[in-house]
């Protein structure tokens, strides 16, 4: 089973499963296609967007586990 972690970039997470994109978009993280996604970790992106990165990681990993 694939999992993601806070140290992965947005681009790395999308490579794991493109189904992660709607989760990020629904959370208000619309930067999935921007250049920042290539080098910004989920933890950094969550901080910039004022989000709880750990909760987002849990949601994404639950999605991956349920596949």
Secondary structure by P-SEA (a helix, b strand, c coil): cccccccccaaaaaaacccaaaaaaaaccccccccccccccaaaaaaaaccaaaaaaaaaaaaaaac
